[in-house]
Amino acid sequence: MALVPRRSLTSLGARTLDLVDAVTDLVRVAAGTVSGAVFTYWRGTRPKGEIARQMHAIGNRSLLFVMVTLGFVGMVMVYQTCLLTTQVVDGRGQVGAQFARLLVLDVGPSLTAMMLATRVGAGIAAEIGSMKVTEQIDALRMSAVTPVDYLIVPRFFACVLMTVVLSIFGMAASWAAGGLTGYYSFQINPRTFFDLSMVAPAHVVLGMTKAVAYGAAIPIVAGWCGLRARGSSEGVGAATTAAVIGSSFAVIVLDFIISAIGLIFWGAGL
């Protein structure tokens, strides 16, 4: 009986050490990515056009996915909002302006990042994880090439830029789909719906800050998961799952942190 607490403590200690090791690796990958992006990336030998290729893989191939998803989300949000406002008092004239404010401030960048976390994060983790289990990462190190610089930094540049671009396209699709829903379902005049009077510069700054932060977090977390892949194809699958979960969680945490900072700086102005 005395062995049970001892085994429990041993298991708890092992899990704690694994968690500390994982967090340390994540911090190391994040620091190496930022350092490589700022200082060392441009001085090394890289495949020509790698950033452009990653921008195409992240941005072009995700554009339809993001626009369709946010378009349907915009339709549902406007429809439900109009239903609620017409049940109490006719507030349909304010739906468009408030929807635009919410879209720019939070919904557009956050939903776009969640979509990219599932598609792009999984792809990055699978690609790097496959290289890890097939010992291509070790071959890079033997060639005096830093894996973070070579693999994650190009994806970091591409993902930051394309997250901002995709957020803009996604917000436009959501706003347009919401306007069509309001017009055909609730007879809201398009001139009334497409009203940007409630969108302040602070909302745009905060929304784009979120998009940049999400775009930076997704390749870092996904690349970290890929570099920690072990075993064979099963390890790559586990790394891909961890990348989707970790990237999505990072988006949620960053959303809370940046929103809280914005509330401190702008207060009631938001």
C-alpha positions as CSV (number, residue, x, y, z in Angstrom):
1,M,0.0,0.0,0.0
2,A,2.9,2.3,0.7
3,L,4.0,2.0,-2.9
4,V,0.8,3.7,-4.2
5,P,1.6,7.3,-3.0
6,R,5.2,6.8,-4.1
7,R,4.2,5.8,-7.6
8,S,1.7,8.7,-7.8
9,L,4.4,11.2,-6.8
10,T,6.8,9.7,-9.3
11,S,4.2,10.0,-12.0
12,L,3.4,13.5,-11.0
13,G,7.1,14.4,-11.0
14,A,7.7,12.9,-14.4
15,R,4.7,14.8,-15.9
16,T,5.9,18.0,-14.3
17,L,9.4,17.6,-15.8
18,D,7.9,16.8,-19.2
19,L,5.8,20.0,-19.0
20,V,8.8,22.1,-18.0
21,D,10.8,20.5,-20.8
22,A,8.0,21.2,-23.3
23,V,7.6,24.8,-22.2
24,T,11.4,25.3,-22.4
25,D,11.5,24.0,-25.9
26,L,8.6,26.2,-26.9
27,V,10.3,29.3,-25.6
28,R,13.5,28.3,-27.3
29,V,11.7,27.8,-30.7
30,A,9.9,31.1,-30.2
31,A,13.1,33.0,-29.4
32,G,15.0,31.3,-32.2
33,T,12.2,32.2,-34.7
34,V,12.1,35.9,-33.7
35,S,15.9,36.1,-33.6
36,G,16.2,34.4,-36.9
37,A,13.5,36.7,-38.5
38,V,15.3,39.8,-37.2
39,F,19.0,39.0,-37.4
40,T,20.1,35.8,-39.0
41,Y,17.6,34.7,-41.7
42,W,18.7,37.0,-44.5
43,R,22.4,36.2,-44.0
44,G,22.0,32.5,-44.6
45,T,21.6,30.4,-47.7
46,R,17.9,29.7,-48.3
47,P,15.9,28.2,-51.1
48,K,15.1,31.0,-53.6
49,G,11.5,32.1,-53.3
50,E,10.7,30.1,-50.1
51,I,8.8,32.9,-48.5
52,A,6.7,33.4,-51.6
53,R,6.0,29.7,-51.8
54,Q,4.9,29.6,-48.2
55,M,2.7,32.7,-48.8
56,H,1.0,30.8,-51.6
57,A,0.5,27.7,-49.5
58,I,-0.8,29.6,-46.5
59,G,-2.7,32.4,-48.2
60,N,-3.9,31.4,-51.7
61,R,-4.9,27.9,-50.7
62,S,-6.8,29.2,-47.6
63,L,-8.6,32.1,-49.2
64,L,-11.8,30.3,-50.3
65,F,-11.9,28.3,-47.0
66,V,-11.7,31.5,-44.9
67,M,-14.1,33.5,-47.0
68,V,-16.8,30.9,-47.2
69,T,-16.5,30.1,-43.5
70,L,-16.7,33.7,-42.4
71,G,-19.4,34.4,-44.9
72,F,-21.7,31.9,-43.3
73,V,-20.8,33.0,-39.8
74,G,-21.7,36.6,-40.8
75,M,-25.1,35.4,-42.2
76,V,-25.9,33.5,-39.0
77,M,-24.8,36.3,-36.7
78,V,-26.8,39.0,-38.6
79,Y,-29.9,36.7,-38.8
80,Q,-29.9,35.8,-35.1
81,T,-29.2,39.5,-34.2
82,C,-32.1,40.7,-36.3
83,L,-34.4,38.1,-34.8
84,L,-33.6,39.2,-31.3
85,T,-33.8,42.9,-32.0
86,T,-37.2,42.7,-33.7
87,Q,-38.7,40.7,-30.8
88,V,-38.3,43.6,-28.3
89,V,-37.8,46.8,-30.2
90,D,-37.0,47.5,-33.8
91,G,-33.3,48.0,-33.7
92,R,-32.5,46.7,-37.2
93,G,-31.0,50.1,-38.1
94,Q,-28.1,49.6,-35.7
95,V,-27.3,46.0,-36.6
96,G,-25.0,46.8,-39.5
97,A,-22.9,49.4,-37.6
98,Q,-22.5,47.2,-34.5
99,F,-21.8,44.1,-36.6
100,A,-19.0,46.0,-38.5
101,R,-17.5,47.1,-35.2
102,L,-17.5,43.6,-33.7
103,L,-16.2,42.2,-36.9
104,V,-13.2,44.5,-37.1
105,L,-12.4,44.4,-33.4
106,D,-12.5,40.7,-32.8
107,V,-14.6,38.3,-34.8
108,G,-12.8,38.7,-38.2
109,P,-9.2,38.2,-37.1
110,S,-10.0,35.6,-34.4
111,L,-12.1,33.3,-36.6
112,T,-9.7,33.7,-39.5
113,A,-6.9,32.6,-37.2
114,M,-8.9,29.6,-35.9
115,M,-9.4,28.5,-39.4
116,L,-5.7,28.8,-40.2
117,A,-4.8,27.0,-37.0
118,T,-6.7,23.9,-38.2
119,R,-5.4,24.0,-41.8
120,V,-2.0,25.7,-41.7
121,G,-1.0,24.6,-38.3
122,A,-1.7,21.0,-39.1
123,G,0.2,21.3,-42.4
124,I,3.3,22.8,-40.8
125,A,3.4,20.2,-38.0
126,A,2.9,17.3,-40.4
127,E,5.6,18.6,-42.8
128,I,8.2,19.3,-40.1
129,G,7.2,16.2,-38.1
130,S,7.8,14.0,-41.2
131,M,11.2,15.5,-41.6
132,K,11.9,14.9,-38.0
133,V,11.0,11.2,-37.9
134,T,12.9,10.5,-41.2
135,E,16.0,12.2,-39.7
136,Q,16.1,15.0,-42.2
137,I,16.2,17.5,-39.3
138,D,19.4,15.7,-38.1
139,A,20.8,16.0,-41.6
140,L,20.2,19.8,-41.5
141,R,22.1,20.1,-38.2
142,M,25.0,18.1,-39.6
143,S,25.1,20.5,-42.5
144,A,25.5,23.4,-40.0
145,V,21.9,24.6,-40.8
146,T,19.6,25.7,-37.9
147,P,16.3,23.9,-38.4
148,V,14.3,26.8,-36.9
149,D,15.9,29.3,-39.3
150,Y,15.5,27.0,-42.3
151,L,12.0,25.7,-41.7
152,I,10.0,27.9,-39.3
153,V,11.2,31.4,-40.1
154,P,10.0,31.4,-43.7
155,R,6.6,30.1,-42.5
156,F,6.6,32.8,-39.8
157,F,7.0,35.6,-42.3
158,A,4.4,34.2,-44.6
159,C,1.9,33.4,-41.9
160,V,2.1,36.9,-40.3
161,L,1.5,38.6,-43.6
162,M,-1.2,36.3,-44.9
163,T,-3.1,36.2,-41.7
164,V,-3.6,40.0,-41.9
165,V,-4.6,39.7,-45.6
166,L,-6.9,36.8,-45.1
167,S,-8.5,38.6,-42.1
168,I,-9.3,41.5,-44.3
169,F,-10.8,39.3,-47.1
170,G,-12.7,37.3,-44.5
171,M,-14.2,40.4,-42.9
172,A,-15.2,41.7,-46.3
173,A,-17.0,38.4,-47.1
174,S,-18.7,38.2,-43.7
175,W,-19.9,41.8,-43.9
176,A,-21.2,41.4,-47.5
177,A,-23.0,38.1,-46.6
178,G,-24.4,39.7,-43.5
179,G,-25.7,42.7,-45.6
180,L,-27.4,40.3,-48.0
181,T,-29.0,38.4,-45.2
182,G,-30.3,41.6,-43.6
183,Y,-31.6,42.9,-46.9
184,Y,-33.4,39.7,-48.1
185,S,-34.6,38.5,-44.7
186,F,-35.3,41.6,-42.8
187,Q,-35.5,44.4,-45.5
188,I,-32.6,46.4,-44.0
189,N,-31.6,49.1,-46.4
190,P,-28.0,48.4,-47.6
191,R,-27.1,52.1,-47.0
192,T,-28.2,51.6,-43.4
193,F,-26.4,48.3,-42.9
194,F,-23.1,49.1,-44.5
195,D,-22.3,51.8,-42.0
196,L,-18.8,52.3,-40.6
197,S,-19.7,55.1,-38.2
198,M,-19.2,52.7,-35.1
199,V,-15.7,51.6,-36.3
200,A,-13.0,53.8,-34.7
201,P,-9.2,53.8,-35.5
202,A,-8.7,52.0,-32.1
203,H,-10.8,49.1,-33.3
204,V,-8.8,48.8,-36.5
205,V,-5.4,48.9,-34.6
206,L,-6.5,46.3,-32.1
207,G,-8.0,44.0,-34.8
208,M,-4.8,44.1,-36.9
209,T,-2.6,43.7,-33.8
210,K,-4.5,40.5,-33.1
211,A,-4.1,39.3,-36.7
212,V,-0.3,39.8,-36.5
213,A,-0.1,38.1,-33.1
214,Y,-2.1,35.1,-34.3
215,G,0.0,34.9,-37.5
216,A,3.1,34.8,-35.4
217,A,1.9,32.3,-32.9
218,I,0.5,29.6,-35.3
219,P,3.8,28.7,-37.1
220,I,5.8,28.9,-33.9
221,V,3.5,26.5,-32.0
222,A,3.0,24.2,-35.1
223,G,6.7,24.1,-35.8
224,W,7.5,23.3,-32.2
225,C,5.0,20.4,-32.3
226,G,6.6,19.2,-35.5
227,L,10.1,19.3,-34.0
228,R,8.9,17.2,-31.0
229,A,7.5,14.4,-33.2
230,R,8.8,11.0,-32.2
231,G,8.6,7.5,-33.7
232,S,7.1,7.0,-37.1
233,S,3.8,8.0,-38.7
234,E,2.0,7.7,-35.4
235,G,4.2,10.4,-33.9
236,V,3.5,12.7,-36.9
237,G,-0.2,12.2,-36.3
238,A,0.2,13.1,-32.6
239,A,2.2,16.1,-33.5
240,T,-0.4,17.3,-36.0
241,T,-3.2,16.9,-33.4
242,A,-1.1,18.8,-30.8
243,A,-0.4,21.6,-33.3
244,V,-4.1,22.1,-34.0
245,I,-5.0,22.1,-30.3
246,G,-2.0,24.3,-29.3
247,S,-2.4,26.8,-32.1
248,S,-6.2,27.2,-31.4
249,F,-5.4,27.6,-27.7
250,A,-2.8,30.2,-28.4
251,V,-5.3,32.2,-30.5
252,I,-7.8,32.2,-27.6
253,V,-5.2,33.2,-25.0
254,L,-3.7,35.9,-27.2
255,D,-7.3,37.2,-27.9
256,F,-7.9,37.6,-24.2
257,I,-4.5,39.2,-23.5
258,I,-4.7,41.7,-26.4
259,S,-8.3,42.6,-25.6
260,A,-7.4,43.2,-22.0
261,I,-4.5,45.4,-23.0
262,G,-6.7,47.3,-25.4
263,L,-9.3,47.8,-22.6
264,I,-6.6,49.2,-20.4
265,F,-5.4,51.7,-23.0
266,W,-8.7,52.7,-24.6
267,G,-11.2,51.8,-21.9
268,A,-14.8,52.8,-22.8
269,G,-13.6,53.8,-26.3
270,L,-13.8,50.2,-27.3
